[in-house]
Amino acid sequence: MIDNSYVLCCDTAADLTLSYLTARNINYLPYRYNLGDQVCVDDLVSITPDKFFKTMEDGAMTKTSQPNSDDFVNFLTPFLEKGLDVVHVCLSSGLSGVLLSANIAKEVLEEKYPDRKVHIIDSLAASRGLGLLVDKLADLRDEGYSAEQLVEWAEENKLNLHHWFYTTDLTYFVRGGRVSKASGWFGSLLNICPLLHVDEEGHLIPVKKCRGKNAVMKAMLDTMAENVLDGLEYAEKCFISHAAREEEAKQVAAEIEKTYPHLDGKVQIESIGPIIGCHTGPGTVALFFWGKSRKK
């Protein structure tokens, strides 16, 4: 039986769709971002991913703005006033300072509502990696897990969540400081596609340089084979996100579905949203699954 004494929340860096969040009864806190000279709220409906990435390709500069502590207080207060506790899952502290804002709000709110609990989880994850963690927590909530049990499970298992992704266009990673200008230029000249992952501290780490798209796709699939939970018997969900690269995402998904026949449903593919997309730009495909611990 579902424990209705708390709510499960995340932010829009999870790249989960509005229809999904509504269906799963997951509340979300929107980030803000700049697209050209316009300040936007990532409300999941105002702009399509295709339009967002087309605007970037046309030269619009982008920048994200994380929620501050007041945003968290305003977002969480209505739940506490209804007598509900909160489990909120944040974007990785290795990629954003949003965890600090959330914890400041937690202190304020628990002082104001001493009978309520605000649980903040540092996901050490991003995009649909964060989404895959939230999806699992929603499953466990629906099985009857308490808020405390949910937090305990997340802390014990979040480093088993894998993020592997590549980009065919280093421009935006260079602009955002993720790749040096020298290595970015070198990559463009030699058709280098870097394979990256998120490490145990939630940081974005380049792992391998591959010559061309097909090579980096193979490297990503090979890496999944090396790390996936239970090998070819993998029976959990698998998520993919992409930035204006739907056909490549479908190609990767088809290989995974062929290789792992016991998957929990089809590979779920969605577009990267504006918050992660501001930093990746178009050209990225990302793969998320459960596997061996990322802890060294």
C-alpha positions in Angstrom: 0.0 0.0 0.0 1.3 3.5 -0.9 2.5 5.5 2.0 0.6 8.8 1.6 2.4 10.6 4.4 5.0 12.2 2.1 5.5 13.5 -1.4 8.3 12.7 -3.8 9.9 15.6 -5.7 12.7 16.4 -8.1 13.7 19.2 -10.4 13.6 19.7 -14.1 17.2 18.7 -14.6 15.8 15.1 -14.5 14.6 15.3 -18.1 11.3 13.7 -17.2 8.2 14.7 -19.2 5.2 16.5 -17.7 3.0 13.6 -18.6 5.3 11.1 -16.9 5.6 13.2 -13.7 1.8 13.7 -13.6 1.1 10.0 -14.1 3.6 9.0 -11.4 2.5 11.6 -8.9 6.0 13.2 -8.8 6.2 16.9 -8.0 8.9 19.1 -9.7 10.7 22.3 -9.1 11.6 24.2 -12.3 14.9 25.8 -13.0 15.2 29.0 -14.9 17.4 29.6 -17.9 18.4 32.3 -20.4 17.8 31.7 -24.1 19.3 34.7 -25.9 18.0 37.8 -24.1 14.9 36.0 -22.8 14.6 34.7 -19.2 12.6 31.4 -19.2 11.1 29.1 -16.6 11.6 25.4 -17.4 7.9 24.6 -17.0 8.1 21.6 -19.4 5.5 23.1 -21.8 6.7 26.5 -23.0 9.2 25.3 -25.6 9.7 22.1 -27.4 13.2 20.5 -27.4 13.4 20.8 -31.2 12.8 24.5 -31.0 15.2 25.0 -28.1 18.1 23.2 -29.8 17.3 25.0 -33.2 17.6 28.3 -31.4 21.0 27.2 -30.0 22.1 26.2 -33.4 21.1 29.6 -34.7 23.5 31.2 -32.3 21.5 32.0 -29.2 23.6 32.1 -26.0 22.2 30.1 -23.1 22.7 30.1 -19.3 21.0 28.2 -16.5 19.9 29.6 -13.1 19.5 27.1 -10.3 16.7 27.4 -7.8 17.7 29.4 -4.6 16.6 28.7 -1.1 13.6 30.9 -1.3 12.4 29.0 -4.4 12.7 25.7 -2.4 10.8 27.3 0.6 8.0 28.5 -1.7 7.9 25.1 -3.5 7.8 22.9 -0.4 5.7 24.9 2.0 2.3 23.9 0.6 3.1 20.2 1.2 4.2 20.8 4.7 1.1 22.9 5.4 -1.0 19.9 4.4 0.8 17.7 7.0 3.0 15.9 4.4 6.7 15.2 4.7 9.0 15.6 1.6 11.6 13.5 -0.2 13.3 15.8 -2.7 16.0 14.5 -5.1 18.5 17.0 -6.3 20.7 17.3 -9.4 24.3 16.1 -8.6 26.3 18.4 -6.2 29.2 17.7 -8.5 27.5 19.7 -11.3 25.4 22.3 -9.4 25.1 24.2 -6.2 21.4 23.4 -5.9 22.0 21.0 -3.0 23.1 23.9 -0.8 20.0 25.9 -1.6 17.8 22.8 -0.8 19.5 22.2 2.5 19.2 25.9 3.6 15.5 25.6 2.8 15.3 22.3 4.8 16.7 24.1 7.9 14.2 27.0 7.6 11.2 24.7 7.0 11.9 22.2 9.7 12.3 25.0 12.2 9.0 26.4 11.1 7.2 23.0 10.8 8.9 21.0 13.6 6.5 18.1 13.2 7.5 17.6 9.5 10.5 16.2 7.8 12.2 17.4 4.7 14.6 14.8 3.2 17.1 16.1 0.6 18.9 13.5 -1.5 22.1 14.4 -3.5 21.5 12.1 -6.5 25.1 12.4 -7.8 23.2 12.1 -11.1 21.9 14.2 -14.0 19.5 14.2 -16.9 17.6 10.9 -17.2 20.2 9.4 -14.8 18.5 11.5 -12.2 15.2 10.5 -13.8 16.0 6.8 -13.6 16.7 7.2 -9.8 13.5 9.1 -9.3 11.6 6.5 -11.3 12.9 3.7 -9.1 12.0 5.7 -5.9 8.5 6.2 -7.3 8.3 2.4 -7.7 9.4 1.8 -4.2 7.0 4.5 -2.8 4.2 2.7 -4.6 5.3 -0.6 -3.0 4.8 1.0 0.4 8.2 2.3 1.3 8.2 5.0 4.0 10.1 8.3 3.4 13.0 7.1 5.6 13.2 3.8 3.8 13.2 5.6 0.4 16.1 7.8 1.5 18.0 4.9 2.9 17.6 2.9 -0.4 18.7 5.9 -2.5 21.8 6.5 -0.4 22.7 2.8 -0.6 22.1 2.4 -4.3 22.6 5.7 -6.1 26.2 4.9 -7.0 25.0 1.8 -8.9 23.4 4.2 -11.4 25.5 4.6 -14.6 25.7 7.6 -17.0 27.5 7.1 -20.2 27.2 9.6 -23.1 28.9 11.1 -26.1 28.7 14.2 -28.2 29.3 14.7 -31.9 29.7 18.5 -31.3 32.2 19.8 -28.7 31.3 23.4 -29.3 29.0 23.7 -26.3 31.1 21.7 -23.9 34.0 24.0 -24.8 31.8 27.1 -24.3 30.7 25.7 -20.9 34.2 24.9 -19.8 33.7 21.2 -19.8 36.4 20.7 -22.5 39.4 22.9 -23.0 39.5 25.0 -26.2 42.6 23.3 -27.4 41.2 19.8 -27.0 37.9 20.9 -28.5 39.5 22.2 -31.6 41.6 19.1 -31.9 38.5 17.0 -31.6 36.7 18.9 -34.3 39.6 18.6 -36.7 40.0 14.9 -36.3 36.3 14.0 -36.0 36.8 13.0 -32.4 33.8 12.1 -30.3 34.5 11.9 -26.6 32.9 9.3 -24.4 32.1 10.7 -20.9 30.5 9.6 -17.7 29.5 10.8 -14.2 31.9 9.6 -11.5 31.3 8.7 -7.9 31.4 12.4 -6.8 28.9 13.4 -9.5 31.4 15.1 -11.7 31.4 15.0 -15.5 34.6 13.0 -16.6 35.9 12.4 -20.1 36.9 8.8 -20.4 37.8 8.1 -24.0 38.2 9.8 -27.4 36.8 7.9 -30.3 37.2 8.6 -34.0 33.7 9.1 -35.4 30.2 8.5 -34.3 30.0 4.7 -35.0 33.1 4.1 -32.9 31.9 6.1 -29.9 28.5 4.3 -30.1 30.2 1.0 -30.0 32.4 2.2 -27.1 29.3 3.2 -25.1 27.6 -0.1 -25.7 30.8 -2.0 -24.8 31.0 -0.1 -21.6 27.5 -1.0 -20.7 28.3 -4.6 -21.2 31.3 -4.3 -18.8 29.3 -2.6 -16.1 25.6 -3.6 -16.3 23.9 -5.4 -13.4 23.6 -9.1 -14.0 25.2 -9.0 -17.4 23.1 -10.3 -20.2 20.4 -11.1 -17.7 19.9 -7.4 -16.9 16.2 -7.0 -16.0 16.0 -3.4 -14.9 14.9 -0.3 -16.8 17.2 1.5 -19.3 16.8 5.2 -20.2 18.3 7.2 -23.0 18.3 11.0 -23.5 19.4 12.9 -26.5 19.9 16.4 -27.8 18.5 16.6 -31.3 19.8 13.1 -32.1 16.7 11.0 -32.0 17.8 8.6 -34.8 21.1 7.9 -33.0 19.3 7.3 -29.8 16.9 4.8 -31.4 19.9 3.0 -32.9 21.5 2.7 -29.5 18.2 1.5 -28.0 17.7 -1.1 -30.7 21.1 -2.6 -29.9 20.4 -2.7 -26.2 17.0 -4.3 -26.7 18.6 -7.0 -28.9 21.4 -7.6 -26.4 19.4 -7.6 -23.2 16.2 -9.5 -23.8 15.1 -9.4 -20.1 14.9 -5.6 -19.9 12.1 -4.1 -17.8 10.1 -2.9 -20.9 11.5 -1.0 -23.9 14.4 1.4 -23.6 12.7 4.7 -22.8 13.9 7.6 -25.0 13.3 11.3 -24.3 14.9 14.5 -25.3 17.3 16.4 -23.1 15.6 19.4 -21.8 16.8 23.0 -21.6 18.6 22.8 -18.3 21.0 20.1 -19.3 20.7 21.1 -23.0 22.2 24.6 -22.2 25.4 22.8 -21.4 25.5 20.0 -23.9 24.0 21.8 -26.9 22.7 19.6 -29.8 24.7 16.4 -30.6 24.6 14.4 -27.4 23.3 10.9 -26.7 23.2 9.7 -23.1 22.6 6.2 -21.7 21.5 5.3 -18.2 21.3 1.9 -16.5 21.9 0.1 -13.2 25.2 -1.6 -12.8 28.4 -2.1 -10.7 29.1 0.6 -8.2 30.8 3.7 -9.4 32.7 3.9 -6.1 36.4 3.4 -6.6 
